Amino acid sequence: MAILSIQSHVVYGYAGNTAAVFPMQRLGREVWAVNTVEFSNHTGYGSWKGMVLGSKLTEDLVTGLEERGVLNRCEAVLSGYLGDSETGKSVINSVKKVKKYSPNALYICDPVMGDAGRGFYVKPGIPDMFKNELVPLADIICPNQFELEALTGINVKNRKDALKAINILHKMGSSIVLVTSYKEKADELCMIASGKTGIFIVTTPLLSLGDGVAGTGDMTTALFLSHYLNTGCIKETLELCVSSVFSVLEESLKLSCGKKDNLIELKIIDTQQSLITPLYTFKAEQISET
């Protein structure tokens, strides 16, 4: 079985498919990577070279897979950074095509639009594409706190607000919602997963990551999907995902000591053992909607 991963690609560093494909492969998954953009580096550097590859290429590549007769082996479609709204339409067509041959395949949508502090960093039209078309199609949706607010219109100031926003996403169509980053206290960071079996939260210490680490959300979504396909259990999946993400980030921070700027790159290759056996283990707490 395989995962079709449709998102960005960078030559240097880790973001999009560069942050997602290897972790899934390291966990034993076959991955078919379709790149929506080809950039020299992630956009957090302020300048980059490369181009948006366009929706036609995505359509053509998935059609090529269809012609090979392998789409019945696809157990999940993962989408992330789109490049433009037209690529969103090609993602929709790809998901529908996969589910034609593999009806039980999951669609997991990482609605990459922006982040706290940076705001929106995608082209106009993409936020509406996520909200109106991709999120209702998704089985699993994985927003960060900024994206959770953008999709629902809820200003998330506390846990009650977060749960209200998560419920809106469930009503929009997603059976599982993973909030990949949510802050309740200044020195902590939380991840919340919600589904039919309950709502679970994991809290970790807040690491001093400067201006942030690009690709963390992409890696998180990839790990969550890989573990969920193995376990089918939201609570266990969340625990495994958070433990690996925190361990990779903590090790990446140590390996980046002495760096002159505030941008830290993920050290996925150097820390790959933490994808399998994390240095740190975190347990999930079940929470109530009331």
N, C-alpha and C positions, 0 to 999 in steps of 0.2 A: 504493500500500500504506500501511497505517496501523498505529499502535500504540495499544492500549487501555490507558490508565493509570488504575488504581484505587488511590487513596490520599488522604491528607488535603489540606486546602486552608486557607491562612491569608490573611487580608485584608492584614495588615501583615507585611512581611519575607518570608523565603523558607524554606519547608519543604514536604515532600510534593509535590503537583502544582505548586505555585508555584515550587519549585526544579527540577522535572523537565521540565515541559512546554516552557518556552521553550528550554532547551538542545537538546532533541530537534527542535523546530521550526527552530531556528537551523542545525541540521545537515541540514535539508531533509526532516524527517519530518512526515507528517500525524499528529496526535495527537488521540485521542478521550479527553477527561478526564472521569472519574467520581470525584466527591469523596465520601470516606467520612465526613469531619467538616468542619464549617465553623467555624473559630475566628478570633477577632480577631487572634491572634498565636500563635507557638509556645509550648509549655508551659514552656520553659526560663526564661521571665520570672517564673514562679511564680504568675501570675494571668492569666486570659484569659476571654473571653466567647465564647458560641457553643454548639454542640451536636454530638453524634454524629448523623449523618443516618440511620443505620439500614440494615439489610440489604435491606429491601424496596425502597428507592429504587435501590440498586445493581442489584437484579434487574430492576426496571421499566425502568431506563435501557438496560440491555443487551438486554432484550426489545424495546425500541423500535428499537434498532439492527438486531436480527434482522428485525423487521417491515419495515424499510427495505431489506432485502436486501443489506446491505453487509458482513456479517461475513466473507464470502469474501475481502474485501480486507484483512483484519487479519493482519499477519505476526507480531505478538507481543502478549502480555498482560503488563503490568507491574503488580505489586501492592506496596504499602508499608504505611504506618500504617493499621491497620484500624478503630480506635475501639472495637470490641467483637468477641467471638468469633463472634457470629452473622454479622457481615459477612464473616468468613473463609469461612463456608459459601457465601455468595453469590459470593465470588471463585472458589471451586471450581466452582460451577455455571456461572459466566461462562467460565472457562477451557475447561470441557468443551463449552460451547455454541459457542465460537469454533472449537475444534478439530473440531467436527462439520462446519463449513463450510470451514474452512481447516486441513486435517490437519497441515500442516508448520509451523503457527504455533508459536512458542516461548513458554513461560511462564517469566518471570524474576521471582523472589520476593526482595524485600528484607525480611528478617524483623525488622522494626522492633520492638524490645522494650526496649532500654536501652543504656547505654554505661558505660564505666569511669568511676568517680567518682560517677555518678548512680544506678547500679544499674538495676533494672527501673522503667520509667515507664508501663507499660501495665496495663490491667485484668487481673485474674485470669482464667485461661482462655485468654488469647491465646498465651502461650508454648507451652502444650500444643497449641493449634491449629496453630501453625507446625510444631512438632516432629513431630506425628503425622499431619497431613493435608496441609499446604501444601508442606512441604519434599519429601516423597516424590513430589508431583505436578510439582515444578519441573524444568525443563530447566537453568536457571541459578539458583544461590542466591548471595546477596550479603551475608553477615553482616559486621559489624565484629568485633573480637577478643572483646568481651564476649559478643556473640550467638553467635559460634563456640563459646565455652566453654559457654554455656547450652544450645545445641542438642546438644552432644556429650558433656557431662560431663567434658571434658578441661580441666584447669588449664594453660593455655598459658604456659609459662615460657621456652620457647626454640623454635628452628625445628623441632626434632624433634617437639615436642608439637604445633606448628601443623600439620605435615604429617600427623600421626596423626589429628588432628581433621578435617582436610580429607578424608582417606580415608574417615572415617566418613560424612561427608555424601555422598560419591560412592556409598557402599554403600546409603545411604538413598534414592538415586534420581537425584540431580542429576548430569548429565554434565559441567557446568562449575561450578566453585566460585570465586568472587571474594571474597577477604578484603579488605575495603575499607580497613581500618586495622590494622596489626600493628606492634608496637614491639619491636625487638631491642636498640637502643642508646638511651640517654637523649636524644641530640640528633638522632635520625633517626626516620623513619616509613616503613613499608613497605606495599606492596600486593602481594598474591599472587594469581595466577590459575592454576587447574589444570584440565586437560582431557585429552582423548585424545592430544594432540600433545605433552604435557609439562607441567611446572610451572615457572612463571616468576615472578620477583620484581623489583620496582622499588623502589629506596630513594631517599628525598628528605630534605633537611634538615627538621628539625622547626621549624615556625613558632610564634611566641609568640602564640597565639590566645586568651589569657585563659581564660575558662570554656568555650571551644569555640565552634564556629560551627554552628548548627542548619541542617539542609538539605544539609550537605556529602555525607552518605551518599546522599541522594535524588538529588542532582545526579550523583554518581559512578555510581550504578546506571544512570541515564538515559543518560549519556555512553557507558558501557561497552556497553549494549544497542545504541545507535545505531551506534557504530563496528563492533561485531561483525556487525550485519546488513549492513554494507557490505563488511567485509573477510573474514569467516569465519575469521579468524586470531587466536588467543588472544594471542599475543605482540605482534603489531602493535596489536591493540585495547587491550591493557594499556598500552602505551607512549603511545598517543594519549590515552587516558583520564587517566592520571597527569599527563601534561604539561599538559593543560587544567585539571585540578583544582588542581594546585599553582599554576599561573599565576593562576587566578581568586582563590584564597585569598590569595596574596601581594599581589595588587593590592587586594583587599578590605581587607586589613590596613593598607596604606598609606593608602587612602581613609578609614579609620576613625580615623586618628591624632587625638588630642585628645578622644576619646570618654571620658565620665566614668565609665561603668560597664564591667564586664568582658565584656559581651555584644556580640559583633560580628556584624552581619548580612552575608550574602553580598551582593556588589554585582554581580549577574549582568548587569544591563542595562549598567552602566558598563564592565564588563569583557568584554562579549560577543565581542569580536574574538578573545579567547583561547580561546573555544570552537572557533574555526576554525583560527587560527594562534597557538598558545600562545607566550608570551614565553620559556618555558623548555622544553627538550626533555630527556626522560629515556629511557634505554634499559633494556630488560629483560634479566635474566640467567637462564638456565635452571639450575634446581637439581635435585638428585637426591633421591629419597626415602630413600636410605641415608645 
